[in-house]
Amino acid sequence: MLQRETSNQGVVIYYSPLLRARGIAHAFSTRIGGVSKPPFDSLNLGNPNGYELQDRKENIEANYNLLMQAAGCGEHKLVRVHQVHGNCVAQVKQAQGFIFDTQADGLVTDDPMACLSVRVADCVPVLLASGDGRWVGAVHAGWRGVVAGVVPAAVEKLSLSADICSSKVVAAIGPSIGLSAFEVGDEVAKAFGEAFGEQAPVSREGHQKAHVDLRAGIELQLIRAGVPAGRIDTTDRCTYRDEAEFFSHRRENGITGRMAAIIAPASG
């Protein structure tokens, strides 16, 4: 289970005990401890698309620096890509900053100076690593990405790149919108049924419409991909419900900030 931690500068993060035990610098951010003003208060790491109201780029950069310091990778180079809610996973051979032309929702690397990052505001951030921590991965998984299989694709990419079997992979599933808040239409529920079969993480109990448990679906995908349950950390934190800790695109009707998950390869 993920654990909560506050840095000396007041930045609140969640970390995976499984990843930390392997010396892997990483973090799942919250909204706490940054410099941004409302409605982006305060550790905002990205702007909403298509809205006139935007946070200052200087604030976002400062917040990323605070997060990286809190995670123990302040000397690394941040690597991001253009997220598109698909299942493409890119290999980062050398830290290059923001790779806008690369459209992907997963990244893997063994570059010791790279700090991979994916941004979320209800979608699920997933961090991966080889058992020795030399290879790491970061995944952005919204419902479309989950149905498309972005997480199993990232496990496969990391396993092949590190030349290990998937049973040696370690995974951490970060805070996201939870089952009780993620109401979906019939088409989305059907898509999950087709992707997961009888084990689809869809519930109609106590609800007029279907609800989806994204984190449960991802955990099932990890296990199906060969990652042992004992090598998966997860959480019960809901970005929609836990307003004091997290931004939520759904709760705020789009005008809100972004969290991020970051990870860097182990150095030793």
Secondary structure, 3 states (H helix, E strand, C coil): CCEEEECCCCCEEEECHHHHCCCCCEEEECCCCCCCCCCCCCCCCCCCCCCCCCCCHHHHHHHHHHHHHHHCCCCCEEEEEECCCCCCEEEECCCCCEEEEEECCEEEECCCCEEEEEEECCCEEEEEECCCCCCEEEEEECHHHHHHCHHHHHHHHHHHHHCCCHHHCEEEECCECCCCCCEECHHHHHHHHHHHHHHCCEECCCCCCEEECHHHHHHHHHHHCCCCHHHEECCCCECCCCCCCCCCCCCCCCCCCCEEEEECCCCC
